[in-house]
Amino acid sequence: NGYAISTKVTDQYVSDGVAPRGLAFGMPVIRVDGNDILAVYAATKQARKLVMAEGRPAFVEAMTYRIGAHSTSDDDSKYRTQQSPEAGWTSERAYWEARSPIIRFGRYLQA
């Protein structure tokens, strides 16, 4: 979700996400946009198919972002950046709020 409590995941571990850990254990790995409900459904469906066919575990890494604080005692303004990951957004939070799975799926249903 972008943070390990109050530490950016890029500072928490060196690898590209946690998917390589699944590969290290010999598991098939599927990485998916965790903010896309339909993509998550398709990925978990594919993972189940692999598990049933091969009789071994599969690893799904759903890449997402935690918009809110970790807990009520967490002041996330101390560790979140105000810079947007892309130009055109006022903050990191605004960038990710626009990609909310609820908003995205709502747009899909209205289309």
Secondary structure, 3 states (H helix, E strand, C coil): CCEECCEEHHHHCCCCCCHHHHHHCCCCEEEEECCCHHHHHHHHHHHHHHHHHHCCCCEEEEECCCCCCCCCCCCHHHCCCCCCCCCCCCCHHHHHHCCCHHHHHHHHHHC
